[in-house]
Amino acid sequence: MANFTKEQLQNQITQELMRSGIAEGVARSAAIQGIENYAPGQSIKDRIEWAKKFVKSVKHMPDKPAKKQPRGRR
């Protein structure tokens, strides 16, 4: 198995997330989180899946407007 640097792994994950339609800034931050949770022996595919789950868990993405809170009866 090849040894990649953190920067190479981060670039690969960022590019893959951008191909799937995620904004560059959000993709970069998800890639950073994916690399920080990287353990030896894991594949890059596992890290990409983890980064995609991280993006889903983000409540407010910088490129999207905040969700309006519904006004209901109290």
mmCIF file of the N, C-alpha and C atoms, coordinates in Angstrom:
data_MODEL
# 
_entry.id   MODEL 
# 
loop_
_atom_site.group_PDB 
_atom_site.id 
_atom_site.type_symbol 
_atom_site.label_atom_id 
_atom_site.label_alt_id 
_atom_site.label_comp_id 
_atom_site.label_asym_id 
_atom_site.label_entity_id 
_atom_site.label_seq_id 
_atom_site.pdbx_PDB_ins_code 
_atom_site.Cartn_x 
_atom_site.Cartn_y 
_atom_site.Cartn_z 
_atom_site.occupancy 
_atom_site.B_iso_or_equiv 
_atom_site.pdbx_formal_charge 
_atom_site.auth_seq_id 
_atom_site.auth_comp_id 
_atom_site.auth_asym_id 
_atom_site.auth_atom_id 
_atom_site.pdbx_PDB_model_num 
ATOM 1   N N  . MET A 1 1  ? 0.856   -1.179 0.000  1.00 0.00 ? 1  MET A N  1 
ATOM 2   C CA . MET A 1 1  ? 0.000   0.000  0.000  1.00 0.00 ? 1  MET A CA 1 
ATOM 3   C C  . MET A 1 1  ? 0.896   1.234  0.000  1.00 0.00 ? 1  MET A C  1 
ATOM 4   N N  . ALA A 1 2  ? 0.540   2.187  -0.789 1.00 0.00 ? 2  ALA A N  1 
ATOM 5   C CA . ALA A 1 2  ? 1.348   3.400  -0.910 1.00 0.00 ? 2  ALA A CA 1 
ATOM 6   C C  . ALA A 1 2  ? 1.170   4.291  0.312  1.00 0.00 ? 2  ALA A C  1 
ATOM 7   N N  . ASN A 1 3  ? 2.222   5.018  0.637  1.00 0.00 ? 3  ASN A N  1 
ATOM 8   C CA . ASN A 1 3  ? 2.158   5.977  1.740  1.00 0.00 ? 3  ASN A CA 1 
ATOM 9   C C  . ASN A 1 3  ? 1.886   7.358  1.157  1.00 0.00 ? 3  ASN A C  1 
ATOM 10  N N  . PHE A 1 4  ? 0.770   7.939  1.548  1.00 0.00 ? 4  PHE A N  1 
ATOM 11  C CA . PHE A 1 4  ? 0.399   9.262  1.084  1.00 0.00 ? 4  PHE A CA 1 
ATOM 12  C C  . PHE A 1 4  ? 0.564   10.254 2.224  1.00 0.00 ? 4  PHE A C  1 
ATOM 13  N N  . THR A 1 5  ? 0.861   11.496 1.874  1.00 0.00 ? 5  THR A N  1 
ATOM 14  C CA . THR A 1 5  ? 0.934   12.535 2.889  1.00 0.00 ? 5  THR A CA 1 
ATOM 15  C C  . THR A 1 5  ? -0.482  13.005 3.210  1.00 0.00 ? 5  THR A C  1 
ATOM 16  N N  . LYS A 1 6  ? -0.610  13.720 4.298  1.00 0.00 ? 6  LYS A N  1 
ATOM 17  C CA . LYS A 1 6  ? -1.926  14.246 4.681  1.00 0.00 ? 6  LYS A CA 1 
ATOM 18  C C  . LYS A 1 6  ? -2.473  15.182 3.610  1.00 0.00 ? 6  LYS A C  1 
ATOM 19  N N  . GLU A 1 7  ? -1.580  15.968 3.005  1.00 0.00 ? 7  GLU A N  1 
ATOM 20  C CA . GLU A 1 7  ? -2.025  16.913 1.971  1.00 0.00 ? 7  GLU A CA 1 
ATOM 21  C C  . GLU A 1 7  ? -2.561  16.174 0.753  1.00 0.00 ? 7  GLU A C  1 
ATOM 22  N N  . GLN A 1 8  ? -1.909  15.073 0.369  1.00 0.00 ? 8  GLN A N  1 
ATOM 23  C CA . GLN A 1 8  ? -2.382  14.307 -0.781 1.00 0.00 ? 8  GLN A CA 1 
ATOM 24  C C  . GLN A 1 8  ? -3.739  13.676 -0.497 1.00 0.00 ? 8  GLN A C  1 
ATOM 25  N N  . LEU A 1 9  ? -3.889  13.117 0.688  1.00 0.00 ? 9  LEU A N  1 
ATOM 26  C CA . LEU A 1 9  ? -5.180  12.529 1.054  1.00 0.00 ? 9  LEU A CA 1 
ATOM 27  C C  . LEU A 1 9  ? -6.269  13.591 1.116  1.00 0.00 ? 9  LEU A C  1 
ATOM 28  N N  . GLN A 1 10 ? -5.924  14.755 1.669  1.00 0.00 ? 10 GLN A N  1 
ATOM 29  C CA . GLN A 1 10 ? -6.902  15.837 1.766  1.00 0.00 ? 10 GLN A CA 1 
ATOM 30  C C  . GLN A 1 10 ? -7.335  16.290 0.376  1.00 0.00 ? 10 GLN A C  1 
ATOM 31  N N  . ASN A 1 11 ? -6.394  16.420 -0.544 1.00 0.00 ? 11 ASN A N  1 
ATOM 32  C CA . ASN A 1 11 ? -6.739  16.826 -1.911 1.00 0.00 ? 11 ASN A CA 1 
ATOM 33  C C  . ASN A 1 11 ? -7.623  15.795 -2.588 1.00 0.00 ? 11 ASN A C  1 
ATOM 34  N N  . GLN A 1 12 ? -7.332  14.510 -2.397 1.00 0.00 ? 12 GLN A N  1 
ATOM 35  C CA . GLN A 1 12 ? -8.147  13.471 -3.013 1.00 0.00 ? 12 GLN A CA 1 
ATOM 36  C C  . GLN A 1 12 ? -9.572  13.504 -2.484 1.00 0.00 ? 12 GLN A C  1 
ATOM 37  N N  . ILE A 1 13 ? -9.709  13.629 -1.185 1.00 0.00 ? 13 ILE A N  1 
ATOM 38  C CA . ILE A 1 13 ? -11.048 13.651 -0.584 1.00 0.00 ? 13 ILE A CA 1 
ATOM 39  C C  . ILE A 1 13 ? -11.804 14.909 -1.005 1.00 0.00 ? 13 ILE A C  1 
ATOM 40  N N  . THR A 1 14 ? -11.112 16.059 -1.003 1.00 0.00 ? 14 THR A N  1 
ATOM 41  C CA . THR A 1 14 ? -11.761 17.312 -1.404 1.00 0.00 ? 14 THR A CA 1 
ATOM 42  C C  . THR A 1 14 ? -12.258 17.238 -2.834 1.00 0.00 ? 14 THR A C  1 
ATOM 43  N N  . GLN A 1 15 ? -11.435 16.725 -3.748 1.00 0.00 ? 15 GLN A N  1 
ATOM 44  C CA . GLN A 1 15 ? -11.834 16.624 -5.149 1.00 0.00 ? 15 GLN A CA 1 
ATOM 45  C C  . GLN A 1 15 ? -13.012 15.679 -5.327 1.00 0.00 ? 15 GLN A C  1 
ATOM 46  N N  . GLU A 1 16 ? -13.009 14.573 -4.603 1.00 0.00 ? 16 GLU A N  1 
ATOM 47  C CA . GLU A 1 16 ? -14.117 13.626 -4.708 1.00 0.00 ? 16 GLU A CA 1 
ATOM 48  C C  . GLU A 1 16 ? -15.419 14.240 -4.201 1.00 0.00 ? 16 GLU A C  1 
ATOM 49  N N  . LEU A 1 17 ? -15.353 14.974 -3.090 1.00 0.00 ? 17 LEU A N  1 
ATOM 50  C CA . LEU A 1 17 ? -16.556 15.609 -2.558 1.00 0.00 ? 17 LEU A CA 1 
ATOM 51  C C  . LEU A 1 17 ? -17.052 16.707 -3.489 1.00 0.00 ? 17 LEU A C  1 
ATOM 52  N N  . MET A 1 18 ? -16.138 17.448 -4.107 1.00 0.00 ? 18 MET A N  1 
ATOM 53  C CA . MET A 1 18 ? -16.542 18.499 -5.047 1.00 0.00 ? 18 MET A CA 1 
ATOM 54  C C  . MET A 1 18 ? -17.197 17.884 -6.277 1.00 0.00 ? 18 MET A C  1 
ATOM 55  N N  . ARG A 1 19 ? -16.731 16.710 -6.721 1.00 0.00 ? 19 ARG A N  1 
ATOM 56  C CA . ARG A 1 19 ? -17.356 16.033 -7.856 1.00 0.00 ? 19 ARG A CA 1 
ATOM 57  C C  . ARG A 1 19 ? -18.785 15.606 -7.538 1.00 0.00 ? 19 ARG A C  1 
ATOM 58  N N  . SER A 1 20 ? -19.049 15.351 -6.261 1.00 0.00 ? 20 SER A N  1 
ATOM 59  C CA . SER A 1 20 ? -20.398 14.936 -5.884 1.00 0.00 ? 20 SER A CA 1 
ATOM 60  C C  . SER A 1 20 ? -21.312 16.126 -5.606 1.00 0.00 ? 20 SER A C  1 
ATOM 61  N N  . GLY A 1 21 ? -20.824 17.360 -5.833 1.00 0.00 ? 21 GLY A N  1 
ATOM 62  C CA . GLY A 1 21 ? -21.684 18.533 -5.767 1.00 0.00 ? 21 GLY A CA 1 
ATOM 63  C C  . GLY A 1 21 ? -21.596 19.335 -4.483 1.00 0.00 ? 21 GLY A C  1 
ATOM 64  N N  . ILE A 1 22 ? -20.607 19.101 -3.675 1.00 0.00 ? 22 ILE A N  1 
ATOM 65  C CA . ILE A 1 22 ? -20.449 19.840 -2.424 1.00 0.00 ? 22 ILE A CA 1 
ATOM 66  C C  . ILE A 1 22 ? -19.544 21.039 -2.683 1.00 0.00 ? 22 ILE A C  1 
ATOM 67  N N  . ALA A 1 23 ? -19.867 22.170 -2.082 1.00 0.00 ? 23 ALA A N  1 
ATOM 68  C CA . ALA A 1 23 ? -19.088 23.394 -2.274 1.00 0.00 ? 23 ALA A CA 1 
ATOM 69  C C  . ALA A 1 23 ? -17.652 23.199 -1.794 1.00 0.00 ? 23 ALA A C  1 
ATOM 70  N N  . GLU A 1 24 ? -16.732 23.976 -2.373 1.00 0.00 ? 24 GLU A N  1 
ATOM 71  C CA . GLU A 1 24 ? -15.309 23.792 -2.104 1.00 0.00 ? 24 GLU A CA 1 
ATOM 72  C C  . GLU A 1 24 ? -14.951 23.975 -0.631 1.00 0.00 ? 24 GLU A C  1 
ATOM 73  N N  . GLY A 1 25 ? -15.459 25.017 -0.006 1.00 0.00 ? 25 GLY A N  1 
ATOM 74  C CA . GLY A 1 25 ? -15.142 25.280 1.395  1.00 0.00 ? 25 GLY A CA 1 
ATOM 75  C C  . GLY A 1 25 ? -15.628 24.180 2.317  1.00 0.00 ? 25 GLY A C  1 
ATOM 76  N N  . VAL A 1 26 ? -16.846 23.709 2.068  1.00 0.00 ? 26 VAL A N  1 
ATOM 77  C CA . VAL A 1 26 ? -17.416 22.633 2.883  1.00 0.00 ? 26 VAL A CA 1 
ATOM 78  C C  . VAL A 1 26 ? -16.659 21.330 2.630  1.00 0.00 ? 26 VAL A C  1 
ATOM 79  N N  . ALA A 1 27 ? -16.308 21.082 1.369  1.00 0.00 ? 27 ALA A N  1 
ATOM 80  C CA . ALA A 1 27 ? -15.561 19.870 1.025  1.00 0.00 ? 27 ALA A CA 1 
ATOM 81  C C  . ALA A 1 27 ? -14.190 19.867 1.688  1.00 0.00 ? 27 ALA A C  1 
ATOM 82  N N  . ARG A 1 28 ? -13.548 21.029 1.710  1.00 0.00 ? 28 ARG A N  1 
ATOM 83  C CA . ARG A 1 28 ? -12.221 21.116 2.322  1.00 0.00 ? 28 ARG A CA 1 
ATOM 84  C C  . ARG A 1 28 ? -12.290 20.856 3.823  1.00 0.00 ? 28 ARG A C  1 
ATOM 85  N N  . SER A 1 29 ? -13.283 21.446 4.499  1.00 0.00 ? 29 SER A N  1 
ATOM 86  C CA . SER A 1 29 ? -13.387 21.234 5.947  1.00 0.00 ? 29 SER A CA 1 
ATOM 87  C C  . SER A 1 29 ? -13.753 19.784 6.265  1.00 0.00 ? 29 SER A C  1 
ATOM 88  N N  . ALA A 1 30 ? -14.589 19.158 5.440  1.00 0.00 ? 30 ALA A N  1 
ATOM 89  C CA . ALA A 1 30 ? -14.927 17.748 5.656  1.00 0.00 ? 30 ALA A CA 1 
ATOM 90  C C  . ALA A 1 30 ? -13.708 16.864 5.412  1.00 0.00 ? 30 ALA A C  1 
ATOM 91  N N  . ALA A 1 31 ? -12.898 17.215 4.419  1.00 0.00 ? 31 ALA A N  1 
ATOM 92  C CA . ALA A 1 31 ? -11.681 16.447 4.145  1.00 0.00 ? 31 ALA A CA 1 
ATOM 93  C C  . ALA A 1 31 ? -10.703 16.549 5.309  1.00 0.00 ? 31 ALA A C  1 
ATOM 94  N N  . ILE A 1 32 ? -10.583 17.730 5.882  1.00 0.00 ? 32 ILE A N  1 
ATOM 95  C CA . ILE A 1 32 ? -9.688  17.918 7.031  1.00 0.00 ? 32 ILE A CA 1 
ATOM 96  C C  . ILE A 1 32 ? -10.152 17.043 8.186  1.00 0.00 ? 32 ILE A C  1 
ATOM 97  N N  . GLN A 1 33 ? -11.458 17.023 8.446  1.00 0.00 ? 33 GLN A N  1 
ATOM 98  C CA . GLN A 1 33 ? -11.984 16.186 9.518  1.00 0.00 ? 33 GLN A CA 1 
ATOM 99  C C  . GLN A 1 33 ? -11.794 14.704 9.205  1.00 0.00 ? 33 GLN A C  1 
ATOM 100 N N  . GLY A 1 34 ? -11.927 14.336 7.936  1.00 0.00 ? 34 GLY A N  1 
ATOM 101 C CA . GLY A 1 34 ? -11.714 12.943 7.539  1.00 0.00 ? 34 GLY A CA 1 
ATOM 102 C C  . GLY A 1 34 ? -10.281 12.507 7.748  1.00 0.00 ? 34 GLY A C  1 
ATOM 103 N N  . ILE A 1 35 ? -9.335  13.393 7.482  1.00 0.00 ? 35 ILE A N  1 
ATOM 104 C CA . ILE A 1 35 ? -7.920  13.073 7.661  1.00 0.00 ? 35 ILE A CA 1 
ATOM 105 C C  . ILE A 1 35 ? -7.569  13.012 9.140  1.00 0.00 ? 35 ILE A C  1 
ATOM 106 N N  . GLU A 1 36 ? -8.138  13.884 9.949  1.00 0.00 ? 36 GLU A N  1 
ATOM 107 C CA . GLU A 1 36 ? -7.827  13.873 11.376 1.00 0.00 ? 36 GLU A CA 1 
ATOM 108 C C  . GLU A 1 36 ? -8.343  12.600 12.044 1.00 0.00 ? 36 GLU A C  1 
ATOM 109 N N  . ASN A 1 37 ? -9.358  11.959 11.474 1.00 0.00 ? 37 ASN A N  1 
ATOM 110 C CA . ASN A 1 37 ? -9.880  10.711 12.023 1.00 0.00 ? 37 ASN A CA 1 
ATOM 111 C C  . ASN A 1 37 ? -9.351  9.494  11.272 1.00 0.00 ? 37 ASN A C  1 
ATOM 112 N N  . TYR A 1 38 ? -8.279  9.672  10.521 1.00 0.00 ? 38 TYR A N  1 
ATOM 113 C CA . TYR A 1 38 ? -7.678  8.609  9.723  1.00 0.00 ? 38 TYR A CA 1 
ATOM 114 C C  . TYR A 1 38 ? -6.821  7.712  10.599 1.00 0.00 ? 38 TYR A C  1 
ATOM 115 N N  . ALA A 1 39 ? -6.981  6.427  10.458 1.00 0.00 ? 39 ALA A N  1 
ATOM 116 C CA . ALA A 1 39 ? -6.159  5.453  11.184 1.00 0.00 ? 39 ALA A CA 1 
ATOM 117 C C  . ALA A 1 39 ? -5.417  4.602  10.150 1.00 0.00 ? 39 ALA A C  1 
ATOM 118 N N  . PRO A 1 40 ? -4.209  4.205  10.446 1.00 0.00 ? 40 PRO A N  1 
ATOM 119 C CA . PRO A 1 40 ? -3.459  3.359  9.499  1.00 0.00 ? 40 PRO A CA 1 
ATOM 120 C C  . PRO A 1 40 ? -4.238  2.082  9.173  1.00 0.00 ? 40 PRO A C  1 
ATOM 121 N N  . GLY A 1 41 ? -4.215  1.718  7.919  1.00 0.00 ? 41 GLY A N  1 
ATOM 122 C CA . GLY A 1 41 ? -4.911  0.517  7.480  1.00 0.00 ? 41 GLY A CA 1 
ATOM 123 C C  . GLY A 1 41 ? -6.271  0.796  6.869  1.00 0.00 ? 41 GLY A C  1 
ATOM 124 N N  . GLN A 1 42 ? -6.783  1.998  7.002  1.00 0.00 ? 42 GLN A N  1 
ATOM 125 C CA . GLN A 1 42 ? -8.077  2.325  6.403  1.00 0.00 ? 42 GLN A CA 1 
ATOM 126 C C  . GLN A 1 42 ? -7.866  2.765  4.963  1.00 0.00 ? 42 GLN A C  1 
ATOM 127 N N  . SER A 1 43 ? -8.838  2.495  4.135  1.00 0.00 ? 43 SER A N  1 
ATOM 128 C CA . SER A 1 43 ? -8.729  2.886  2.739  1.00 0.00 ? 43 SER A CA 1 
ATOM 129 C C  . SER A 1 43 ? -9.229  4.319  2.550  1.00 0.00 ? 43 SER A C  1 
ATOM 130 N N  . ILE A 1 44 ? -8.867  4.892  1.421  1.00 0.00 ? 44 ILE A N  1 
ATOM 131 C CA . ILE A 1 44 ? -9.309  6.253  1.107  1.00 0.00 ? 44 ILE A CA 1 
ATOM 132 C C  . ILE A 1 44 ? -10.826 6.268  0.913  1.00 0.00 ? 44 ILE A C  1 
ATOM 133 N N  . LYS A 1 45 ? -11.376 5.146  0.437  1.00 0.00 ? 45 LYS A N  1 
ATOM 134 C CA . LYS A 1 45 ? -12.825 5.049  0.250  1.00 0.00 ? 45 LYS A CA 1 
ATOM 135 C C  . LYS A 1 45 ? -13.559 5.194  1.589  1.00 0.00 ? 45 LYS A C  1 
ATOM 136 N N  . ASP A 1 46 ? -13.007 4.591  2.642  1.00 0.00 ? 46 ASP A N  1 
ATOM 137 C CA . ASP A 1 46 ? -13.598 4.730  3.973  1.00 0.00 ? 46 ASP A CA 1 
ATOM 138 C C  . ASP A 1 46 ? -13.576 6.176  4.436  1.00 0.00 ? 46 ASP A C  1 
ATOM 139 N N  . ARG A 1 47 ? -12.508 6.859  4.158  1.00 0.00 ? 47 ARG A N  1 
ATOM 140 C CA . ARG A 1 47 ? -12.369 8.268  4.567  1.00 0.00 ? 47 ARG A CA 1 
ATOM 141 C C  . ARG A 1 47 ? -13.334 9.153  3.801  1.00 0.00 ? 47 ARG A C  1 
ATOM 142 N N  . ILE A 1 48 ? -13.558 8.862  2.523  1.00 0.00 ? 48 ILE A N  1 
ATOM 143 C CA . ILE A 1 48 ? -14.514 9.645  1.727  1.00 0.00 ? 48 ILE A CA 1 
ATOM 144 C C  . ILE A 1 48 ? -15.922 9.445  2.265  1.00 0.00 ? 48 ILE A C  1 
ATOM 145 N N  . GLU A 1 49 ? -16.279 8.200  2.586  1.00 0.00 ? 49 GLU A N  1 
ATOM 146 C CA . GLU A 1 49 ? -17.594 7.934  3.163  1.00 0.00 ? 49 GLU A CA 1 
ATOM 147 C C  . GLU A 1 49 ? -17.757 8.650  4.500  1.00 0.00 ? 49 GLU A C  1 
ATOM 148 N N  . TRP A 1 50 ? -16.707 8.655  5.320  1.00 0.00 ? 50 TRP A N  1 
ATOM 149 C CA . TRP A 1 50 ? -16.777 9.341  6.613  1.00 0.00 ? 50 TRP A CA 1 
ATOM 150 C C  . TRP A 1 50 ? -16.962 10.839 6.399  1.00 0.00 ? 50 TRP A C  1 
ATOM 151 N N  . ALA A 1 51 ? -16.246 11.403 5.416  1.00 0.00 ? 51 ALA A N  1 
ATOM 152 C CA . ALA A 1 51 ? -16.362 12.839 5.137  1.00 0.00 ? 51 ALA A CA 1 
ATOM 153 C C  . ALA A 1 51 ? -17.770 13.185 4.647  1.00 0.00 ? 51 ALA A C  1 
ATOM 154 N N  . LYS A 1 52 ? -18.378 12.315 3.848  1.00 0.00 ? 52 LYS A N  1 
ATOM 155 C CA . LYS A 1 52 ? -19.752 12.561 3.381  1.00 0.00 ? 52 LYS A CA 1 
ATOM 156 C C  . LYS A 1 52 ? -20.729 12.543 4.550  1.00 0.00 ? 52 LYS A C  1 
ATOM 157 N N  . LYS A 1 53 ? -20.516 11.649 5.506  1.00 0.00 ? 53 LYS A N  1 
ATOM 158 C CA . LYS A 1 53 ? -21.376 11.617 6.697  1.00 0.00 ? 53 LYS A CA 1 
ATOM 159 C C  . LYS A 1 53 ? -21.172 12.876 7.529  1.00 0.00 ? 53 LYS A C  1 
ATOM 160 N N  . PHE A 1 54 ? -19.940 13.374 7.561  1.00 0.00 ? 54 PHE A N  1 
ATOM 161 C CA . PHE A 1 54 ? -19.658 14.605 8.293  1.00 0.00 ? 54 PHE A CA 1 
ATOM 162 C C  . PHE A 1 54 ? -20.407 15.773 7.673  1.00 0.00 ? 54 PHE A C  1 
ATOM 163 N N  . VAL A 1 55 ? -20.443 15.837 6.347  1.00 0.00 ? 55 VAL A N  1 
ATOM 164 C CA . VAL A 1 55 ? -21.150 16.920 5.658  1.00 0.00 ? 55 VAL A CA 1 
ATOM 165 C C  . VAL A 1 55 ? -22.638 16.860 5.985  1.00 0.00 ? 55 VAL A C  1 
ATOM 166 N N  . LYS A 1 56 ? -23.197 15.667 6.045  1.00 0.00 ? 56 LYS A N  1 
ATOM 167 C CA . LYS A 1 56 ? -24.619 15.531 6.370  1.00 0.00 ? 56 LYS A CA 1 
ATOM 168 C C  . LYS A 1 56 ? -24.923 16.009 7.782  1.00 0.00 ? 56 LYS A C  1 
ATOM 169 N N  . SER A 1 57 ? -23.947 15.852 8.671  1.00 0.00 ? 57 SER A N  1 
ATOM 170 C CA . SER A 1 57 ? -24.190 16.229 10.057 1.00 0.00 ? 57 SER A CA 1 
ATOM 171 C C  . SER A 1 57 ? -24.071 17.730 10.293 1.00 0.00 ? 57 SER A C  1 
ATOM 172 N N  . VAL A 1 58 ? -23.523 18.451 9.329  1.00 0.00 ? 58 VAL A N  1 
ATOM 173 C CA . VAL A 1 58 ? -23.381 19.895 9.475  1.00 0.00 ? 58 VAL A CA 1 
ATOM 174 C C  . VAL A 1 58 ? -24.765 20.527 9.308  1.00 0.00 ? 58 VAL A C  1 
ATOM 175 N N  . LYS A 1 59 ? -25.173 21.293 10.274 1.00 0.00 ? 59 LYS A N  1 
ATOM 176 C CA . LYS A 1 59 ? -26.517 21.870 10.237 1.00 0.00 ? 59 LYS A CA 1 
ATOM 177 C C  . LYS A 1 59 ? -26.632 22.998 9.218  1.00 0.00 ? 59 LYS A C  1 
ATOM 178 N N  . HIS A 1 60 ? -25.659 23.903 9.213  1.00 0.00 ? 60 HIS A N  1 
ATOM 179 C CA . HIS A 1 60 ? -25.718 25.064 8.325  1.00 0.00 ? 60 HIS A CA 1 
ATOM 180 C C  . HIS A 1 60 ? -24.449 25.114 7.500  1.00 0.00 ? 60 HIS A C  1 
ATOM 181 N N  . MET A 1 61 ? -24.601 25.014 6.192  1.00 0.00 ? 61 MET A N  1 
ATOM 182 C CA . MET A 1 61 ? -23.450 25.100 5.310  1.00 0.00 ? 61 MET A CA 1 
ATOM 183 C C  . MET A 1 61 ? -23.279 26.541 4.867  1.00 0.00 ? 61 MET A C  1 
ATOM 184 N N  . PRO A 1 62 ? -22.047 27.037 4.774  1.00 0.00 ? 62 PRO A N  1 
ATOM 185 C CA . PRO A 1 62 ? -21.809 28.442 4.457  1.00 0.00 ? 62 PRO A CA 1 
ATOM 186 C C  . PRO A 1 62 ? -22.400 28.900 3.124  1.00 0.00 ? 62 PRO A C  1 
ATOM 187 N N  . ASP A 1 63 ? -22.500 28.010 2.135  1.00 0.00 ? 63 ASP A N  1 
ATOM 188 C CA . ASP A 1 63 ? -22.992 28.417 0.826  1.00 0.00 ? 63 ASP A CA 1 
ATOM 189 C C  . ASP A 1 63 ? -24.510 28.354 0.703  1.00 0.00 ? 63 ASP A C  1 
ATOM 190 N N  . LYS A 1 64 ? -25.175 27.927 1.745  1.00 0.00 ? 64 LYS A N  1 
ATOM 191 C CA . LYS A 1 64 ? -26.622 27.788 1.677  1.00 0.00 ? 64 LYS A CA 1 
ATOM 192 C C  . LYS A 1 64 ? -27.283 28.671 2.723  1.00 0.00 ? 64 LYS A C  1 
ATOM 193 N N  . PRO A 1 65 ? -28.462 29.187 2.433  1.00 0.00 ? 65 PRO A N  1 
ATOM 194 C CA . PRO A 1 65 ? -29.155 30.011 3.441  1.00 0.00 ? 65 PRO A CA 1 
ATOM 195 C C  . PRO A 1 65 ? -29.621 29.159 4.609  1.00 0.00 ? 65 PRO A C  1 
ATOM 196 N N  . ALA A 1 66 ? -29.725 29.785 5.751  1.00 0.00 ? 66 ALA A N  1 
ATOM 197 C CA . ALA A 1 66 ? -30.192 29.081 6.947  1.00 0.00 ? 66 ALA A CA 1 
ATOM 198 C C  . ALA A 1 66 ? -31.656 28.710 6.776  1.00 0.00 ? 66 ALA A C  1 
ATOM 199 N N  . LYS A 1 67 ? -32.039 27.587 7.341  1.00 0.00 ? 67 LYS A N  1 
ATOM 200 C CA . LYS A 1 67 ? -33.435 27.167 7.274  1.00 0.00 ? 67 LYS A CA 1 
ATOM 201 C C  . LYS A 1 67 ? -34.270 28.068 8.159  1.00 0.00 ? 67 LYS A C  1 
ATOM 202 N N  . LYS A 1 68 ? -35.441 28.445 7.653  1.00 0.00 ? 68 LYS A N  1 
ATOM 203 C CA . LYS A 1 68 ? -36.340 29.268 8.448  1.00 0.00 ? 68 LYS A CA 1 
ATOM 204 C C  . LYS A 1 68 ? -37.058 28.384 9.456  1.00 0.00 ? 68 LYS A C  1 
ATOM 205 N N  . GLN A 1 69 ? -37.171 28.887 10.650 1.00 0.00 ? 69 GLN A N  1 
ATOM 206 C CA . GLN A 1 69 ? -37.878 28.149 11.687 1.00 0.00 ? 69 GLN A CA 1 
ATOM 207 C C  . GLN A 1 69 ? -39.373 28.318 11.469 1.00 0.00 ? 69 GLN A C  1 
ATOM 208 N N  . PRO A 1 70 ? -40.123 27.222 11.486 1.00 0.00 ? 70 PRO A N  1 
ATOM 209 C CA . PRO A 1 70 ? -41.568 27.342 11.300 1.00 0.00 ? 70 PRO A CA 1 
ATOM 210 C C  . PRO A 1 70 ? -42.206 28.007 12.516 1.00 0.00 ? 70 PRO A C  1 
ATOM 211 N N  . ARG A 1 71 ? -43.153 28.857 12.228 1.00 0.00 ? 71 ARG A N  1 
ATOM 212 C CA . ARG A 1 71 ? -43.872 29.522 13.318 1.00 0.00 ? 71 ARG A CA 1 
ATOM 213 C C  . ARG A 1 71 ? -45.158 28.757 13.561 1.00 0.00 ? 71 ARG A C  1 
ATOM 214 N N  . GLY A 1 72 ? -45.242 28.200 14.726 1.00 0.00 ? 72 GLY A N  1 
ATOM 215 C CA . GLY A 1 72 ? -46.430 27.418 15.049 1.00 0.00 ? 72 GLY A CA 1 
ATOM 216 C C  . GLY A 1 72 ? -47.137 28.001 16.256 1.00 0.00 ? 72 GLY A C  1 
ATOM 217 N N  . ARG A 1 73 ? -48.249 27.411 16.553 1.00 0.00 ? 73 ARG A N  1 
ATOM 218 C CA . ARG A 1 73 ? -48.986 27.846 17.735 1.00 0.00 ? 73 ARG A CA 1 
ATOM 219 C C  . ARG A 1 73 ? -48.331 27.260 18.964 1.00 0.00 ? 73 ARG A C  1 
ATOM 220 N N  . ARG A 1 74 ? -48.334 28.024 20.025 1.00 0.00 ? 74 ARG A N  1 
ATOM 221 C CA . ARG A 1 74 ? -47.727 27.541 21.266 1.00 0.00 ? 74 ARG A CA 1 
ATOM 222 C C  . ARG A 1 74 ? -48.763 27.164 22.235 1.00 0.00 ? 74 ARG A C  1 
# 
